Amino acid sequence: MVQRSALQEAAERLLPYHQGRFDSLCGLYSVLNAIQLAQWPMLERNAHRSRRLFQHGIATLEHRGLLHHAMKHGMDEPMWTWLTDLLLAEAGRLSGTRLHRLPILQKIKRSDLDGAIARIDRHTRMGEPVLVELAGSYQHYTTIVGVSDNRLLLFDSYGYRWISAISCELGHHHATARHRIARSSAAAVCRRR
């Protein structure tokens, strides 16, 4: 029997926040989902705190003149990274649990998918959800909570549960795999010590 990590247990006990059917705000929801996982079990899911984080993200996008574009077309990686850091800081202010984004695949070679999956697995086993941009079939931001049976297990705003590791490639412009993981986007959400 394969032992589940604490993060996989959290993903089974909690429900991901789901994005609206007609918006393209998966980037915002991926961060909200990663935050609730990173804070569990120290902080139970709190609808009021999560709503305030969501509202903070929306208000900040609107203040910067980015909300319309984000809702209609989604976010590019720099915007998503900026929003992630902003929401992690706000989550710390609201809850007292300080979180930060740790890029984990930048030094992995494009051809080393096994090394990338091993690194993702190591962070999720330590209880750190991993945020990634998936290009290809989905054009989507999501949260990875584990690796099992050659699958990346997801806690996802659109309801995706997993993707097959064999269908993945570390993203670059000429990649042809069904799921392309952008190396620069992959980041563990860690508690500050």
C-alpha positions in Angstrom: 0.0 0.0 0.0 1.3 3.4 -1.0 1.5 5.9 1.9 -0.3 9.2 1.4 1.5 12.4 2.3 0.0 14.9 4.6 -0.6 17.2 1.6 -2.5 14.4 -0.2 -4.6 13.9 3.0 -5.3 17.6 3.1 -6.4 17.5 -0.6 -8.8 14.7 0.3 -10.3 16.5 3.3 -10.5 20.0 1.7 -12.3 21.1 -1.4 -10.6 23.2 -4.0 -12.1 26.6 -4.8 -13.6 26.4 -8.3 -13.4 29.1 -10.8 -16.4 30.3 -12.7 -17.4 28.6 -15.9 -16.8 31.7 -18.0 -13.8 33.4 -16.4 -10.2 32.8 -17.0 -9.0 33.3 -13.4 -7.4 29.9 -12.9 -4.2 31.8 -11.9 -6.0 33.4 -9.0 -7.7 30.2 -7.9 -4.6 28.1 -8.1 -2.9 30.4 -5.5 -6.0 30.4 -3.2 -6.0 26.6 -3.4 -2.3 26.4 -2.6 -2.7 28.7 0.3 -5.4 26.7 1.9 -3.3 23.5 1.5 -0.1 25.1 2.9 -2.0 26.4 6.0 -3.7 23.2 6.8 -3.9 21.7 9.5 -2.7 24.7 11.5 -5.5 26.8 10.0 -8.8 25.2 9.0 -10.4 26.3 5.8 -12.0 29.7 6.5 -14.5 31.0 4.0 -14.2 34.6 5.3 -10.4 34.7 5.1 -10.4 33.1 1.6 -13.1 35.5 0.4 -10.9 38.4 1.6 -7.9 37.0 -0.2 -10.0 36.6 -3.4 -11.3 40.2 -3.1 -7.8 41.5 -2.4 -6.6 39.8 -5.6 -9.5 41.1 -7.7 -9.2 44.6 -6.3 -5.5 44.7 -7.0 -5.9 43.5 -10.5 -8.7 46.1 -11.0 -6.5 48.9 -9.5 -3.7 48.0 -11.9 -6.1 47.9 -14.9 -5.5 44.2 -15.4 -8.8 42.7 -14.3 -10.6 42.8 -17.6 -7.7 41.2 -19.5 -7.2 38.6 -16.8 -10.9 37.6 -16.8 -11.1 37.4 -20.6 -7.7 36.1 -21.6 -6.1 34.8 -18.4 -2.7 35.8 -17.0 0.7 35.5 -18.4 3.4 34.1 -16.1 4.9 37.4 -14.9 1.4 38.6 -13.8 0.6 35.3 -12.2 4.0 35.3 -10.3 3.4 38.9 -9.1 -0.2 38.0 -8.0 1.1 34.9 -6.2 3.6 36.8 -4.2 1.0 39.5 -3.4 -1.5 36.9 -2.2 1.0 35.0 -0.1 1.9 38.2 1.7 -1.7 39.1 2.3 -2.4 35.5 3.5 0.3 36.0 6.1 -1.1 39.3 7.2 -4.6 37.8 7.6 -3.7 34.6 9.3 -0.3 35.0 10.9 1.1 32.1 8.8 3.9 33.5 6.7 4.2 31.8 3.3 6.6 32.3 0.4 7.0 31.0 -3.2 10.1 28.9 -3.8 11.0 28.3 -7.5 12.0 24.6 -7.8 12.6 23.7 -11.5 14.7 26.6 -12.8 18.0 24.6 -12.6 16.5 21.4 -14.1 17.4 20.8 -17.7 14.6 20.8 -20.3 15.3 17.1 -21.0 15.1 16.0 -17.4 11.4 15.4 -16.8 12.2 12.6 -14.3 14.4 15.0 -12.3 11.6 17.6 -12.4 9.0 15.1 -11.2 11.3 13.9 -8.4 11.7 17.4 -7.2 7.9 18.0 -7.3 7.4 14.8 -5.4 10.0 15.8 -2.8 8.3 19.1 -2.1 4.8 17.7 -2.0 6.0 15.0 0.4 7.3 17.8 2.7 3.7 19.3 2.7 4.4 22.0 0.2 1.9 22.4 -2.7 3.5 23.1 -6.0 2.1 25.8 -8.4 2.6 25.3 -12.1 1.5 26.6 -15.4 0.4 23.9 -17.8 0.6 24.8 -21.4 -0.6 22.6 -24.2 -4.1 21.0 -23.9 -5.2 23.0 -20.9 -3.4 26.5 -20.9 -4.0 26.5 -17.2 -2.5 27.2 -13.8 -3.0 24.5 -11.2 -1.7 23.1 -7.9 0.1 19.8 -7.6 -0.3 17.9 -4.4 1.6 14.7 -5.1 3.0 12.1 -7.4 1.5 8.6 -7.5 1.3 5.8 -10.0 3.1 7.9 -12.6 0.5 10.7 -12.2 0.8 14.2 -11.0 -2.1 14.6 -8.5 -3.9 18.0 -8.8 -6.0 20.2 -6.4 -7.5 22.1 -9.2 -10.0 25.0 -9.7 -11.5 23.4 -12.9 -12.0 19.9 -11.4 -9.0 18.2 -12.9 -7.8 15.4 -10.6 -4.5 14.3 -12.2 -2.4 14.3 -15.4 -0.3 11.4 -16.6 3.4 12.1 -16.2 4.1 10.4 -19.5 2.0 13.1 -21.2 4.2 15.9 -19.8 7.3 17.7 -21.0 9.2 20.6 -19.5 7.8 23.5 -21.6 9.6 25.3 -24.3 8.4 26.8 -27.6 9.0 23.6 -29.7 7.5 21.1 -27.2 4.8 18.9 -28.5 3.6 17.0 -25.4 0.0 17.2 -24.4 1.0 18.9 -21.1 3.9 21.3 -21.0 5.1 22.3 -17.5 6.7 25.7 -17.6 9.9 25.3 -15.6 10.0 28.9 -14.6 6.5 28.8 -13.2 6.9 25.7 -10.9 7.1 26.9 -7.3 6.5 25.3 -4.0 4.4 27.3 -1.5 6.4 27.0 1.8 6.0 28.2 5.3 8.6 30.7 6.4 10.7 29.5 9.2 
